[in-house]
């Protein structure tokens, strides 16, 4: 029988300590290491020799030395247990956390040693901290977190999930995530999610879900697949944020940036994007694109007479009608004011654009009922074709605008294609506008006067001052050519002021030489009324400078200004009245009239439009008579314009008209010719008076030699 050899116990102990995975050290009463094993030295990054014989405080921060040493001695003196977690310092300066426990170890010297066991728990502490942070985030985050198992059954949900959905964890535990689905997505949507998760292990997107209340909401969602080491699915983690309000705000901002608030149509910004898209399509497939600019005729009268709220509702009505005419592949947009644009893409030729334009014109034939108002509408359309007319979108728009201008000049309610001639006309207008600016600076204008005759006496007692442009190279330019340009460019204000000043100079002379009550009327643009307050209107101050009162001048305005005057215009109208300057409404009866405004602003005169005078043999007679009766009941005088025949004059006199003007008497005349007319009238009156005196029968009843009375003064 073999006898087992006994091993030295001390050698055995040293062997065990050297191989032990736990750090073990023996420390004497004064704190010096008696021995350390390799595992202990490794924890602190030292060698066994480097630590043996040194004080154990070498592994503690300097600030903790006194406290730690006191705890060490108290333990050896029979004090409390010494163990737990310690923050220590490695040889390389890194701070780590260790767990240690201590035991008394007897010593032959009398005082016991302290036996220390140490484990490095730094990584475990980090993991615990991470778990703590993760748990805190999970509990406090505003994002809803839902965890499902491999079978997609809910196994966890955080408080944010309950706040978002209204479901508690008890409501959803063990149930399928499909319970939250809304009816906003079809099965293909969810199939795509499952495919992405199987392929990539991740899906990110927006999803409509349903709350416990049944309300649908939009959430931004990230779904992550968690797998084990062999690739098997462990969990599905969904992280979601409610973005319903944010998306609504974004949609609102996007809509405000791209759509018109009044009509709901694309606005100018989106229109340009669609125009560019249509051009690319035409370039790609060799088709054509048409741009139609649609402008409502006389829309301003609707705003001026019925108000802007009715105007906005009319625009919405127009938008609805246009949308019914336009197929989805085309674009109808409101690009400003009462102007719309229609982009027709992928058309074969311009005839398609013309056909569509005709349909658009037809959709305006029926009047619109807005509230209690029946509003009649028409439109003018300008058309330009891409790429036939141009490949520049800027020029395409300009071309369509020129065609629109031509349609309006042709009488409105029609369409017009762009032609090179229109482009030349636009260039000519631009040159004329430049010349007009120079003409205002150089005073290239003259004032002509058209007589206004009092029917009761046949005398010229008033005149209308009318501007004429004597261009240095073009000769006399028609007011119809430059007055609209003056309105567009704002030059009408200095022009109107200049005409009024000349008229004041002439009326001062006419009053002095012919008739102390003579009056001249001058036309005033709405821009002159709205641009300056009464005291700032320059020509007003010429009246006292010429020794005249307000009755020497009358101003003519339109019905539109009267009915939709802004505060400045209203104040000016009242100021003119207070200054004694009479106010006449020009072209009365062609717009929308309000008797209340006639009385409110103390209007003095109504001027019947020439179109009614031309129809005195028809319905124009009834209209003229009605205007005259109404005016006289209100204490207003009436002037009939456009009188060209004696028959018209006689009818107007018979129905009580006060004054007439027109070619029957004279066109607008230069100042010297008009003055000669006044002189002839004055001389003729003097001769008639003398003849009457000479031919007056004697008291016995004698008559004039020819047996007839001399006629009154000759008709001018």
C-alpha positions as CSV (number, residue, x, y, z in Angstrom):
1,X,0.0,0.0,0.0
2,X,1.4,3.3,-1.1
3,X,1.6,6.0,1.6
4,X,0.5,9.6,0.6
5,X,3.2,12.2,1.1
6,X,2.1,15.1,3.3
7,X,2.5,18.6,1.8
8,X,3.8,21.5,3.9
9,X,0.8,23.5,5.0
10,X,2.5,26.8,4.5
11,X,3.5,25.9,0.9
12,X,-0.1,24.8,0.3
13,X,-1.4,28.1,1.6
14,X,1.0,30.1,-0.5
15,X,0.0,28.1,-3.6
16,X,-3.7,28.7,-2.9
17,X,-3.2,32.4,-2.4
18,X,-1.1,32.8,-5.5
19,X,-3.9,31.2,-7.6
20,X,-6.9,32.7,-5.8
21,X,-9.1,34.8,-8.2
22,X,-9.9,37.1,-5.2
23,X,-7.4,39.8,-4.1
24,X,-6.1,39.0,-0.6
25,X,-3.8,41.0,1.5
26,X,-2.5,40.9,5.1
27,X,-2.1,44.4,6.7
28,X,-0.4,45.0,10.1
29,X,-1.6,47.4,12.8
30,X,0.3,50.3,11.4
31,X,-1.1,49.8,8.0
32,X,1.7,48.1,6.1
33,X,1.2,45.2,3.8
34,X,2.7,42.0,5.2
35,X,1.7,40.1,2.1
36,X,-0.5,40.5,-1.0
37,X,-1.4,37.9,-3.6
38,X,-1.1,38.5,-7.3
39,X,-4.9,39.0,-7.7
40,X,-4.8,41.8,-5.1
41,X,-1.8,43.5,-6.8
42,X,-3.5,43.2,-10.2
43,X,-6.6,45.0,-8.9
44,X,-4.4,48.1,-8.2
45,X,-2.0,47.7,-11.1
46,X,1.1,47.0,-9.1
47,X,3.4,44.0,-8.8
48,X,3.4,42.0,-5.6
49,X,6.9,43.2,-4.6
50,X,5.9,46.9,-5.2
51,X,3.1,46.6,-2.7
52,X,4.6,44.3,0.0
53,X,6.1,46.4,2.8
54,X,4.4,49.6,1.7
55,X,1.5,51.3,3.5
56,X,-2.0,50.3,2.3
57,X,-2.9,54.0,2.1
58,X,-1.0,54.0,-1.2
59,X,-4.3,52.9,-3.0
60,X,-6.5,55.6,-1.4
61,X,-6.8,59.3,-2.4
62,X,-4.8,61.5,-0.2
63,X,-7.9,63.2,1.2
64,X,-9.1,59.9,2.6
65,X,-5.9,58.7,4.3
66,X,-6.6,59.9,7.8
67,X,-10.1,58.5,7.9
68,X,-9.2,55.2,6.4
69,X,-6.3,54.6,8.7
70,X,-8.5,55.4,11.8
71,X,-11.1,52.9,10.6
72,X,-8.3,50.3,10.1
73,X,-7.0,50.6,13.6
74,X,-10.5,50.7,15.2
75,X,-11.3,47.4,13.5
76,X,-8.1,45.8,14.8
77,X,-8.9,47.2,18.3
78,X,-12.1,45.2,18.2
79,X,-14.3,47.9,16.6
80,X,-17.1,47.6,14.1
81,X,-17.0,45.5,11.0
82,X,-15.0,47.0,8.2
83,X,-16.2,46.2,4.7
84,X,-18.2,47.6,1.8
85,X,-17.5,49.6,-1.3
86,X,-14.4,51.9,-1.6
87,X,-13.3,54.4,-4.1
88,X,-9.6,53.8,-4.7
89,X,-6.8,54.8,-7.1
90,X,-4.9,52.5,-9.4
91,X,-1.2,52.8,-10.0
92,X,-1.9,54.5,-13.4
93,X,-4.1,57.1,-11.6
94,X,-7.4,55.7,-12.7
95,X,-10.2,55.8,-10.0
96,X,-11.9,52.5,-9.5
97,X,-14.5,51.0,-7.2
98,X,-13.7,47.9,-5.1
99,X,-15.6,45.8,-2.7
100,X,-13.7,44.5,0.3
101,X,-14.3,42.6,3.5
102,X,-12.0,42.3,6.5
103,X,-11.2,39.6,9.1
104,X,-8.8,39.5,12.1
105,X,-5.7,37.4,11.7
106,X,-3.7,36.4,14.8
107,X,-0.1,37.5,15.0
108,X,2.7,36.0,17.1
109,X,3.8,39.6,17.9
110,X,0.7,40.1,19.9
111,X,-1.4,42.5,17.8
112,X,-3.6,40.9,15.2
113,X,-3.3,41.5,11.5
114,X,-6.1,42.5,9.2
115,X,-6.9,40.0,6.5
116,X,-8.5,41.9,3.5
117,X,-10.5,40.4,0.6
118,X,-10.9,42.7,-2.5
119,X,-12.9,42.5,-5.7
120,X,-12.8,45.1,-8.5
121,X,-16.5,46.0,-9.1
122,X,-15.9,49.1,-11.3
123,X,-17.6,47.6,-14.4
124,X,-20.4,46.2,-12.4
125,X,-21.0,49.6,-10.8
126,X,-21.0,51.2,-14.3
127,X,-23.5,48.6,-15.4
128,X,-25.7,49.3,-12.4
129,X,-25.5,53.0,-13.0
130,X,-26.4,52.5,-16.6
131,X,-29.3,50.4,-15.6
132,X,-30.4,53.0,-13.1
133,X,-30.2,55.7,-15.7
134,X,-32.0,53.6,-18.2
135,X,-34.7,52.9,-15.7
136,X,-35.0,56.6,-14.9
137,X,-35.2,57.4,-18.6
138,X,-37.7,54.7,-19.1
139,X,-39.9,56.0,-16.4
140,X,-39.5,59.8,-17.0
141,X,-39.1,60.2,-20.7
142,X,-41.8,61.9,-22.7
143,X,-41.5,59.2,-25.4
144,X,-43.9,56.3,-25.2
145,X,-42.0,53.0,-25.0
146,X,-43.6,49.6,-25.6
147,X,-41.8,46.3,-25.4
148,X,-43.2,43.1,-27.0
149,X,-41.9,39.6,-27.0
150,X,-41.0,37.5,-30.0
151,X,-44.7,36.8,-30.6
152,X,-45.4,40.5,-30.6
153,X,-47.2,40.3,-27.3
154,X,-46.8,43.3,-25.0
155,X,-44.6,42.7,-22.0
156,X,-43.8,46.3,-20.8
157,X,-45.0,49.8,-21.2
158,X,-43.7,53.0,-19.6
159,X,-45.8,55.9,-18.1
160,X,-45.4,58.0,-21.2
161,X,-47.2,55.3,-23.2
162,X,-50.2,55.6,-20.8
163,X,-50.2,59.3,-21.2
164,X,-50.1,59.1,-25.0
165,X,-52.6,56.3,-25.5
166,X,-54.8,56.3,-22.4
167,X,-54.0,52.6,-22.0
168,X,-52.5,51.4,-18.7
169,X,-50.0,48.5,-18.7
170,X,-52.7,46.3,-17.3
171,X,-54.9,47.1,-20.3
172,X,-52.3,46.0,-22.8
173,X,-50.2,43.3,-21.1
174,X,-50.1,40.2,-23.2
175,X,-52.1,41.7,-26.0
176,X,-51.0,42.2,-29.6
177,X,-49.7,45.5,-30.8
178,X,-52.3,45.4,-33.5
179,X,-54.9,46.6,-31.0
180,X,-53.7,50.2,-31.5
181,X,-54.2,50.3,-35.3
182,X,-56.3,53.0,-36.8
183,X,-58.1,52.8,-40.1
184,X,-55.7,55.3,-41.8
185,X,-53.4,52.6,-43.2
186,X,-54.0,49.5,-45.2
187,X,-52.5,46.0,-44.8
188,X,-49.7,46.8,-47.3
189,X,-48.4,49.5,-44.9
190,X,-48.1,47.0,-42.0
191,X,-46.6,44.3,-44.3
192,X,-43.9,46.8,-45.3
193,X,-43.1,47.4,-41.6
194,X,-42.8,43.6,-41.0
195,X,-40.5,43.2,-44.0
196,X,-38.2,46.0,-42.9
197,X,-38.0,44.5,-39.4
198,X,-37.2,41.1,-40.8
199,X,-34.6,42.5,-43.2
200,X,-33.0,45.3,-41.2
201,X,-34.1,44.8,-37.7
202,X,-35.3,48.4,-37.7
203,X,-38.2,50.5,-38.9
204,X,-38.5,54.3,-38.6
205,X,-41.5,56.3,-39.8
206,X,-44.8,58.0,-39.2
207,X,-47.9,55.9,-38.2
208,X,-51.5,56.7,-37.3
209,X,-52.6,54.9,-34.2
210,X,-55.7,55.0,-32.1
211,X,-56.0,56.0,-28.4
212,X,-58.2,54.2,-25.9
213,X,-60.8,56.9,-26.5
214,X,-61.0,56.0,-30.1
215,X,-59.3,59.2,-31.3
216,X,-56.7,58.8,-34.0
217,X,-53.3,60.4,-33.6
218,X,-50.1,60.6,-35.6
219,X,-46.9,59.2,-34.0
220,X,-43.3,59.3,-35.1
221,X,-42.2,55.7,-34.4
222,X,-38.9,53.7,-34.2
223,X,-39.2,49.9,-33.9
224,X,-36.1,48.0,-33.0
225,X,-35.6,44.2,-33.0
226,X,-33.6,42.8,-30.1
227,X,-31.9,39.4,-30.7
228,X,-29.9,37.0,-28.7
229,X,-26.4,35.8,-29.4
230,X,-27.5,33.2,-32.0
231,X,-29.8,35.7,-33.8
232,X,-33.2,34.7,-32.5
233,X,-35.7,37.5,-31.8
234,X,-36.1,38.3,-28.1
235,X,-38.1,41.5,-28.2
236,X,-39.5,44.3,-30.3
237,X,-39.0,47.7,-28.7
238,X,-41.2,50.6,-30.0
239,X,-40.4,54.2,-29.2
240,X,-43.1,56.8,-30.2
241,X,-43.7,60.5,-30.1
242,X,-47.1,62.2,-30.7
243,X,-46.6,64.6,-33.7
244,X,-50.2,65.3,-34.5
245,X,-50.1,69.0,-33.5
246,X,-46.6,69.5,-35.0
247,X,-47.7,68.0,-38.3
248,X,-50.8,70.1,-38.3
249,X,-48.7,73.2,-37.7
250,X,-46.3,72.2,-40.4
251,X,-49.2,71.5,-42.8
252,X,-50.6,74.9,-41.9
253,X,-47.3,76.6,-42.6
254,X,-46.9,74.7,-45.8
255,X,-50.4,75.6,-46.9
256,X,-50.0,79.2,-46.0
257,X,-46.7,79.2,-48.0
258,X,-48.3,77.5,-51.1
259,X,-52.0,78.2,-51.0
260,X,-54.2,81.3,-51.2
261,X,-56.2,81.8,-48.0
262,X,-59.3,83.3,-49.7
263,X,-59.8,80.8,-52.5
264,X,-57.8,77.7,-51.4
265,X,-56.0,77.7,-54.7
266,X,-52.3,77.4,-55.2
267,X,-50.7,80.8,-54.7
268,X,-48.0,82.6,-56.8
269,X,-45.2,80.6,-55.1
270,X,-46.7,77.2,-56.0
271,X,-47.8,78.5,-59.4
272,X,-44.1,79.2,-60.3
273,X,-43.1,75.7,-59.1
274,X,-45.9,74.1,-61.3
275,X,-44.9,76.2,-64.2
276,X,-41.3,75.0,-64.0
277,X,-42.5,71.4,-63.6
278,X,-44.7,71.8,-66.7
279,X,-41.8,73.2,-68.7
280,X,-39.6,70.2,-67.8
281,X,-42.4,67.9,-68.9
282,X,-42.8,69.7,-72.2
283,X,-39.0,69.5,-72.8
284,X,-39.0,65.8,-71.9
285,X,-41.8,64.5,-74.1
286,X,-41.9,67.2,-76.8
287,X,-45.4,68.5,-75.9
288,X,-46.5,72.1,-75.3
289,X,-47.6,74.0,-72.3
290,X,-50.0,76.9,-72.2
291,X,-50.1,79.7,-69.7
292,X,-53.5,81.5,-69.4
293,X,-53.7,84.7,-67.3
294,X,-57.3,85.3,-66.3
295,X,-58.3,88.7,-64.9
296,X,-61.8,89.6,-63.7
297,X,-63.4,92.5,-65.5
298,X,-64.3,95.5,-63.3
299,X,-63.8,93.6,-60.1
300,X,-62.7,96.8,-58.3
301,X,-66.3,98.0,-58.7
302,X,-67.5,95.1,-56.6
303,X,-65.1,95.9,-53.8
304,X,-65.9,99.6,-54.0
305,X,-69.6,99.2,-53.9
306,X,-70.4,96.0,-52.1
307,X,-67.3,95.8,-49.8
308,X,-64.2,93.6,-49.6
309,X,-66.0,90.8,-47.8
310,X,-68.4,90.3,-50.7
311,X,-65.4,90.6,-53.0
312,X,-63.6,87.8,-51.2
313,X,-66.6,85.6,-51.4
314,X,-66.9,86.3,-55.1
315,X,-63.3,85.3,-55.6
316,X,-64.0,82.0,-53.8
317,X,-67.0,81.5,-56.1
318,X,-64.8,82.2,-59.1
319,X,-62.2,79.7,-57.8
320,X,-64.8,77.0,-57.5
321,X,-66.0,77.5,-61.0
322,X,-62.5,77.5,-62.4
323,X,-61.7,74.3,-60.6
324,X,-64.7,72.6,-62.1
325,X,-63.4,73.4,-65.6
326,X,-59.8,72.3,-65.0
327,X,-58.7,68.6,-64.9
328,X,-56.4,67.4,-62.1
329,X,-53.3,67.3,-64.3
330,X,-53.5,71.1,-64.9
331,X,-53.0,73.9,-62.3
332,X,-55.3,76.8,-61.5
333,X,-53.8,79.4,-59.2
334,X,-54.6,82.8,-57.8
335,X,-51.6,85.0,-58.3
336,X,-52.8,88.2,-56.8
337,X,-55.9,90.5,-56.5
338,X,-58.5,89.4,-59.1
339,X,-55.9,87.7,-61.3
340,X,-55.8,83.9,-61.8
341,X,-53.3,81.7,-63.8
342,X,-54.1,78.4,-65.5
343,X,-51.2,76.1,-66.5
344,X,-52.2,73.6,-69.2
345,X,-49.6,70.8,-69.5
346,X,-49.0,68.2,-72.1
347,X,-51.1,69.8,-74.9
348,X,-50.6,69.1,-78.6
349,X,-51.2,72.6,-79.9
350,X,-52.6,76.1,-79.1
351,X,-56.1,75.1,-80.1
352,X,-56.4,73.2,-76.8
353,X,-55.6,76.4,-74.9
354,X,-58.2,78.3,-76.9
355,X,-60.8,75.7,-76.2
356,X,-60.1,75.8,-72.5
357,X,-60.2,79.6,-72.5
358,X,-63.6,79.5,-74.1
359,X,-64.8,77.2,-71.4
360,X,-63.5,79.5,-68.8
361,X,-65.3,82.5,-70.3
362,X,-68.5,80.5,-70.4
363,X,-68.3,79.6,-66.7
364,X,-68.7,83.3,-66.0
365,X,-71.9,83.7,-67.9
366,X,-74.2,82.9,-65.0
367,X,-74.3,85.6,-62.3
368,X,-73.1,84.7,-58.8
369,X,-75.4,85.0,-55.8
370,X,-73.4,86.3,-52.8
371,X,-75.6,86.7,-49.8
372,X,-78.5,88.9,-51.0
373,X,-76.5,90.3,-53.9
374,X,-76.6,89.1,-57.6
375,X,-73.2,89.8,-59.1
376,X,-72.6,89.6,-62.8
377,X,-69.1,88.6,-63.9
378,X,-66.9,88.4,-66.9
379,X,-63.2,87.9,-67.5
380,X,-60.4,88.7,-69.9
381,X,-57.8,86.0,-70.8
382,X,-54.2,86.3,-72.2
383,X,-52.6,83.2,-73.6
384,X,-48.9,82.3,-74.3
385,X,-47.6,79.0,-75.5
386,X,-44.4,77.2,-74.3
387,X,-42.0,76.7,-76.2
388,X,-43.6,78.2,-79.3
389,X,-43.6,81.8,-78.0
390,X,-40.5,81.5,-75.7
391,X,-38.4,79.0,-73.7
392,X,-38.0,81.6,-70.9
393,X,-40.7,81.2,-68.2
394,X,-40.2,84.9,-67.2
395,X,-40.9,85.9,-70.8
396,X,-43.8,83.4,-71.0
397,X,-45.5,85.2,-68.1
398,X,-44.7,88.6,-69.6
399,X,-46.2,87.5,-73.0
400,X,-49.4,86.2,-71.4
401,X,-49.7,89.5,-69.5
402,X,-49.3,91.5,-72.7
403,X,-52.0,89.3,-74.3
404,X,-54.2,89.9,-71.3
405,X,-53.7,93.7,-71.7
406,X,-54.8,93.3,-75.3
407,X,-57.9,91.4,-74.3
408,X,-59.0,94.1,-72.0
409,X,-58.2,96.8,-74.6
410,X,-60.4,94.8,-77.0
411,X,-63.5,95.3,-74.8
412,X,-63.0,92.7,-72.1
413,X,-64.9,89.4,-71.8
414,X,-62.6,87.8,-74.5
415,X,-59.3,86.0,-75.0
416,X,-56.2,87.1,-76.8
417,X,-53.1,85.1,-77.9
418,X,-49.7,86.6,-77.6
419,X,-48.1,87.8,-80.8
420,X,-44.9,89.6,-81.6
421,X,-47.0,92.7,-82.3
422,X,-48.2,92.7,-78.7
423,X,-44.6,92.6,-77.5
424,X,-43.8,95.6,-79.7
425,X,-46.9,97.4,-78.3
426,X,-45.6,96.7,-74.8
427,X,-42.3,98.2,-75.7
428,X,-44.1,101.2,-77.1
429,X,-46.0,101.6,-73.9
430,X,-42.8,101.5,-71.9
431,X,-41.3,104.2,-74.1
432,X,-44.4,106.3,-73.9
433,X,-44.3,105.9,-70.1
434,X,-40.7,107.1,-70.1
435,X,-41.7,110.0,-72.3
436,X,-44.6,110.9,-70.0
437,X,-42.2,111.2,-67.1
438,X,-40.1,113.6,-69.1
439,X,-43.2,115.5,-70.2
440,X,-44.3,116.1,-66.7
441,X,-40.9,117.5,-65.8
442,X,-40.9,119.7,-69.0
443,X,-44.6,120.6,-68.9
444,X,-45.3,119.5,-72.4
445,X,-49.1,119.8,-71.8
446,X,-51.8,122.2,-72.7
447,X,-55.3,122.6,-71.3
448,X,-58.3,122.7,-73.6
449,X,-61.8,123.8,-72.5
450,X,-65.2,122.3,-73.5
451,X,-68.1,124.6,-73.0
452,X,-71.0,123.7,-70.7
453,X,-74.2,125.5,-71.7
454,X,-77.1,126.4,-69.5
455,X,-80.2,125.2,-71.2
456,X,-82.5,127.8,-69.7
457,X,-80.5,130.7,-71.2
458,X,-78.4,129.1,-73.9
459,X,-75.3,130.7,-72.4
460,X,-71.9,129.2,-71.8
461,X,-71.6,129.6,-68.0
462,X,-69.1,126.7,-67.3
463,X,-66.4,124.8,-69.0
464,X,-64.6,121.5,-68.4
465,X,-60.8,121.6,-68.4
466,X,-59.2,118.8,-70.3
467,X,-55.5,118.0,-70.6
468,X,-53.7,117.5,-74.0
469,X,-50.1,116.3,-74.5
470,X,-48.1,118.1,-77.2
471,X,-45.3,115.5,-77.7
472,X,-42.1,117.0,-79.3
473,X,-41.9,114.2,-81.9
474,X,-45.2,112.4,-81.8
475,X,-47.4,115.5,-82.0
476,X,-50.7,115.5,-80.0
477,X,-51.1,112.4,-78.0
478,X,-54.6,111.2,-77.3
479,X,-55.6,111.3,-73.6
480,X,-56.8,107.8,-74.0
481,X,-53.2,106.7,-74.7
482,X,-51.5,108.5,-71.8
483,X,-54.1,109.0,-69.0
484,X,-54.2,105.2,-68.2
485,X,-50.3,105.2,-68.2
486,X,-50.4,108.2,-65.8
487,X,-52.8,106.3,-63.5
488,X,-50.5,103.2,-63.6
489,X,-47.3,105.2,-62.9
490,X,-48.7,107.6,-60.3
491,X,-48.0,110.6,-62.6
492,X,-51.7,111.4,-62.6
493,X,-51.2,113.3,-59.3
494,X,-48.7,115.9,-60.6
495,X,-50.7,116.0,-63.9
496,X,-54.0,116.7,-62.1
497,X,-52.3,119.4,-60.0
498,X,-50.9,121.1,-63.1
499,X,-54.2,121.1,-64.9
500,X,-56.0,122.6,-61.9
501,X,-53.4,125.4,-61.6
502,X,-53.8,126.3,-65.3
503,X,-57.6,126.1,-65.0
504,X,-57.5,128.5,-62.0
505,X,-55.4,131.0,-64.0
506,X,-57.9,130.9,-66.9
507,X,-61.1,131.1,-64.8
508,X,-59.7,134.2,-63.1
509,X,-59.3,135.8,-66.5
510,X,-62.7,134.6,-67.8
511,X,-64.4,136.0,-64.7
512,X,-62.6,139.3,-65.0
513,X,-63.3,139.7,-68.8
514,X,-66.6,137.9,-69.4
515,X,-68.7,136.6,-66.5
516,X,-67.9,137.1,-62.7
517,X,-69.7,133.8,-62.0
518,X,-68.0,131.7,-64.6
519,X,-66.9,128.2,-63.3
520,X,-64.4,125.6,-64.6
521,X,-64.6,122.0,-63.7
522,X,-61.5,119.8,-63.3
523,X,-61.2,116.0,-63.1
524,X,-59.7,114.6,-60.0
525,X,-58.2,111.1,-59.9
526,X,-58.9,108.9,-56.8
527,X,-55.1,108.9,-56.3
528,X,-55.2,112.6,-55.8
529,X,-57.8,112.3,-53.1
530,X,-56.2,109.4,-51.3
531,X,-52.6,110.5,-51.5
532,X,-52.8,113.9,-49.7
533,X,-54.9,115.6,-47.1
534,X,-56.8,118.7,-48.3
535,X,-54.3,121.2,-47.0
536,X,-51.5,119.3,-48.9
537,X,-53.3,119.5,-52.3
538,X,-51.2,122.2,-54.0
539,X,-53.6,123.8,-56.4
540,X,-56.1,124.7,-53.6
541,X,-53.7,127.5,-52.5
542,X,-53.8,129.1,-56.0
543,X,-57.5,130.1,-55.5
544,X,-56.8,132.9,-52.9
545,X,-53.6,133.8,-54.8
546,X,-55.8,134.6,-57.8
547,X,-58.4,136.4,-55.7
548,X,-61.0,133.6,-56.2
549,X,-63.3,131.8,-53.8
550,X,-64.2,128.1,-54.0
551,X,-67.1,128.6,-56.3
552,X,-64.8,129.3,-59.3
553,X,-63.8,125.7,-59.5
554,X,-65.8,122.5,-59.4
555,X,-64.2,119.0,-59.3
556,X,-65.4,115.9,-61.1
557,X,-65.0,112.5,-59.4
558,X,-66.2,109.0,-60.1
559,X,-69.0,107.1,-58.3
560,X,-66.4,104.5,-57.2
561,X,-64.4,107.1,-55.2
562,X,-67.6,108.4,-53.6
563,X,-68.9,105.0,-52.5
564,X,-65.6,103.5,-51.2
565,X,-63.7,106.4,-49.9
566,X,-61.0,105.8,-47.4
567,X,-60.8,108.1,-44.3
568,X,-58.4,110.5,-46.1
569,X,-60.7,110.7,-49.2
570,X,-63.8,111.2,-47.0
571,X,-62.1,114.0,-45.1
572,X,-61.1,115.6,-48.4
573,X,-64.6,115.5,-49.8
574,X,-66.0,117.2,-46.7
575,X,-63.1,119.8,-46.8
576,X,-63.9,120.6,-50.5
577,X,-67.5,121.1,-49.5
578,X,-66.6,123.4,-46.6
579,X,-64.3,125.4,-48.9
580,X,-67.2,126.1,-51.2
581,X,-65.8,124.0,-54.0
582,X,-68.6,122.2,-55.8
583,X,-68.4,118.5,-56.5
584,X,-69.8,116.7,-59.6
585,X,-70.2,113.0,-60.1
586,X,-68.9,112.1,-63.6
587,X,-70.5,109.4,-65.9
588,X,-73.3,109.1,-63.4
589,X,-75.5,106.0,-63.9
590,X,-72.8,103.7,-65.2
591,X,-71.6,102.4,-61.8
592,X,-73.2,101.6,-58.5
593,X,-74.8,104.6,-56.9
594,X,-75.9,105.4,-53.4
595,X,-78.3,108.2,-52.6
596,X,-77.1,108.3,-49.0
597,X,-73.6,109.2,-50.2
598,X,-74.9,111.9,-52.5
599,X,-76.5,113.6,-49.5
600,X,-73.7,112.8,-47.0
601,X,-71.1,114.6,-49.0
602,X,-73.3,117.4,-50.3
603,X,-72.8,116.6,-54.0
604,X,-73.7,119.5,-56.2
605,X,-73.9,118.1,-59.7
606,X,-74.6,114.8,-61.6
607,X,-73.2,114.4,-65.1
608,X,-75.3,112.0,-67.1
609,X,-73.1,109.6,-69.1
610,X,-73.1,110.1,-72.9
611,X,-74.3,106.5,-73.5
612,X,-77.7,107.5,-72.1
613,X,-77.8,110.7,-74.1
614,X,-77.1,108.7,-77.3
615,X,-80.1,106.6,-76.6
616,X,-82.7,109.3,-75.9
617,X,-85.0,107.8,-78.6
618,X,-85.0,104.6,-76.5
619,X,-84.7,103.5,-72.9
620,X,-82.1,106.3,-72.4
621,X,-84.9,108.8,-72.2
622,X,-86.4,107.1,-69.2
623,X,-83.0,106.8,-67.5
624,X,-82.2,110.5,-68.1
625,X,-85.6,111.6,-66.9
626,X,-85.3,109.5,-63.8
627,X,-81.8,110.9,-63.0
628,X,-83.0,114.5,-63.5
629,X,-86.1,114.1,-61.3
630,X,-84.1,112.4,-58.6
631,X,-81.3,115.0,-58.7
632,X,-83.8,117.9,-58.5
633,X,-85.5,116.3,-55.5
634,X,-82.2,116.2,-53.8
635,X,-81.3,119.7,-54.8
636,X,-78.7,118.8,-57.3
637,X,-78.0,120.2,-60.8
638,X,-77.7,117.9,-63.9
639,X,-75.3,118.2,-66.8
640,X,-75.8,115.9,-69.8
641,X,-72.6,114.9,-71.7
642,X,-72.2,114.0,-75.3
643,X,-75.0,116.1,-76.8
644,X,-74.5,116.2,-80.6
645,X,-77.9,117.1,-82.1
646,X,-80.5,119.8,-81.6
647,X,-83.0,117.0,-81.1
648,X,-81.1,115.7,-78.1
649,X,-80.8,119.2,-76.7
650,X,-84.5,119.9,-77.1
651,X,-85.5,116.6,-75.4
652,X,-83.1,117.3,-72.5
653,X,-84.5,120.8,-72.1
654,X,-88.0,119.5,-72.1
655,X,-87.4,116.9,-69.4
656,X,-85.7,119.6,-67.2
657,X,-82.0,119.1,-67.7
658,X,-80.0,122.1,-66.4
659,X,-76.8,122.0,-68.5
660,X,-75.4,120.2,-71.6
661,X,-72.0,119.8,-73.2
662,X,-71.0,118.1,-76.4
663,X,-70.0,118.5,-80.1
664,X,-73.3,120.3,-80.8
665,X,-71.7,123.3,-79.3
666,X,-67.9,122.6,-79.6
667,X,-65.3,120.1,-78.9
668,X,-62.6,120.8,-76.3
669,X,-60.9,124.0,-77.5
670,X,-57.5,125.6,-76.9
671,X,-57.7,128.5,-74.4
672,X,-57.6,131.2,-77.1
673,X,-60.3,129.6,-79.2
674,X,-62.5,129.2,-76.2
675,X,-61.9,132.7,-75.2
676,X,-63.0,133.9,-78.7
677,X,-66.2,131.9,-78.2
678,X,-66.9,133.6,-74.9
679,X,-66.1,137.0,-76.5
680,X,-68.5,136.3,-79.4
681,X,-71.2,135.3,-76.9
682,X,-70.7,138.5,-74.9
683,X,-70.7,140.7,-78.0
684,X,-73.7,139.0,-79.5
685,X,-75.6,139.6,-76.2
686,X,-74.6,143.3,-76.3
687,X,-75.8,143.6,-79.9
688,X,-79.0,141.9,-79.2
689,X,-79.7,144.1,-76.2
690,X,-79.0,147.2,-78.3
691,X,-81.2,146.0,-81.1
692,X,-84.1,145.2,-78.7
693,X,-83.8,148.7,-77.2
694,X,-83.8,150.4,-80.7
695,X,-86.7,148.3,-82.0
696,X,-88.9,148.6,-78.8
697,X,-92.4,149.7,-80.0
698,X,-93.5,153.2,-78.9
699,X,-95.9,153.5,-76.1
700,X,-98.7,153.6,-78.6
701,X,-97.9,150.1,-79.6
702,X,-95.5,150.6,-82.6
703,X,-93.5,147.5,-83.6
704,X,-90.1,146.9,-85.1
705,X,-89.6,147.6,-88.8
706,X,-89.8,143.9,-89.7
707,X,-92.6,143.1,-87.4
708,X,-90.6,140.5,-85.4
709,X,-88.5,140.5,-82.3
710,X,-84.8,140.0,-82.7
711,X,-83.6,136.5,-81.7
712,X,-81.7,136.1,-78.5
713,X,-77.9,135.9,-78.5
714,X,-76.5,133.6,-81.2
715,X,-75.9,129.9,-80.3
716,X,-72.2,129.4,-79.7
